[in-house]
């Protein structure tokens, strides 16, 4: 079947990553949000992890496309 | 106790984006669905890594995630036996020894393999039981999810049930097995990434792994166990009384490690179907192995938070509690969601809830896509409308039947979910009954693959006999403290097992033993109707050895298998 699943995975996690990173940055001084997680900004950490993961997936997709077009 | 809590807009936003992607994948695959082969078998085109991740993702359903976290709290790290001894060896065996026959025989399903190897009646029996079992299982997990969402998130029961079923229906209807598989890969990553913060935060709260061990030592001692009973696997399995699971090492080894696990991983079409969708025989063999490597680390993702929850429950100042049922017992299935509520702030909380939804969907889509294949090929095509010979018309016809079966399967699942909400006990009972067909099935398939003398009549009788013995054993024995007949002893309260787990293991062992004996005995008495030529590709001794040529040593299946076995041995020793 002609789809590369890494593309939707990469896109979705990049979007999640952007949303959570931004949300983490906006709420970084809001103690009430992070009291549950002992002051750790989990949104920021989790968001950045997903950005990296999504980015790696997208790099794979573009490399595969390059090889194909050659 | 009010367990409901509110989600914020960002949590819903993440959920909605996830839904859009899941549906989008189904939509993108729609144009490839030209015939039944594309729809029901994914055109046998999947790369090994995709099939491999789907292979474990479909097993990582909502009931698995909720149940394993709950078992982590109840039994501690002994729950990892379901992975390290109860899954990996069977997956390696499937890959090395069984996959060549499933894939090479060109059978489109496990029941069809039985038809090719044995006869029509063996296939029919297996197909009907399997179809019923999968639909029931998907209904029960749908019910479990909807009730969880109602109790904890305050969502409307009917709405969450229908919404989740509709989304699964939409993407499996659009893209068939390919859509189920691709989505399972996506869902696998969400489950892992969505639950990781929970593992981290729950351990952090207890002072890391060693901190958790210290807390658990007091609790375990108070309950009369060794201080490290909750964080070891084999150490206290010398006698059933000294470990929280209540089983001895040989019960675990034979019951779980051999009969239950091989019965599940090597014969359950839901699982095997993922490997059969691979693009080549080599990829099909690698599928279970690629799945095995992440599989052995899943305990850290879902069992460890459960163990942490057990420690937290026993530290008064933490304010962590599980909801209790009418009898005052904690409901362990709620462990994961209560942990999500305890630790995750808005944002990652939505991601965690999405992970739970994803696990539900991967499990249900697996059930639906296995059901529609067995229904279309093994029931409809075999008994209702055989192939006419007009290829184009047939392709079109069976594609439509497959699609209708998808809708039908989801509708029956919804009905089963409502039945479960009304007659929970009956559904539990049915599920227990159906779980009894795997052990005899493994006996019959195993003998069929490795002993060419095994005959159709013998296999059919062996299957039935194993099933009957399992029923009988369940009817005559019961776990200690059983309050309903659903748990056993409904014929006569003959023998008491210390825990339900032990009863399950022994039911499977008896079923497997009986099935093997009956099949071997009757095979010797009846004539083999199939010629050696017909059995070529189906039986080990009559099939030319499959050789992987032209591959560097590290790309060979055997290398991967050894790596998996090596890693699981290390884990077992580390957490002995």
Interface residues (C-beta under 8 A of the other chain):
Chain A: X1 X2 X3 X5 X8 X9 X11 X12 X13 X15 X16 X19 X20 X23 X24 X27 X33 X34 X36 X37 X38 X40 X42 X43 X45 X46 X47 X49 X50 X53
Chain B: X10 X13 X14 X17 X18 X21 X24 X25 X28 X29 X32 X38 X42 X43 X45 X46 X50 X178 X182 X185 X186 X189 X193 X196 X197 X201 X204 X205 X342 X343 X344 X345 X346 X347 X348 X351
